[in-house]
Amino acid sequence: MYAALWRVLPGPWWVRLLIVLVLAAAVLYGLFFYVFPWASDILYPQEVTVE
């Protein structure tokens, strides 16, 4: 899968690397600021009790 993504991206290897890093940063940003807060409202981790 990653090899296919690498072949699809345009430019020399350093441009591909830059594109992959920007895409990874965008995915992490989306996870930390949209997905994880939404999931924490559903999962309620602060209401866990351990005896």
Secondary structure, DSSP 8 states (H G I E B T S, - for coil): -HHHHHHHS-SSHHHHHHHHHHHHHHHHHHIIIIIHHHHHHHH-GGG----
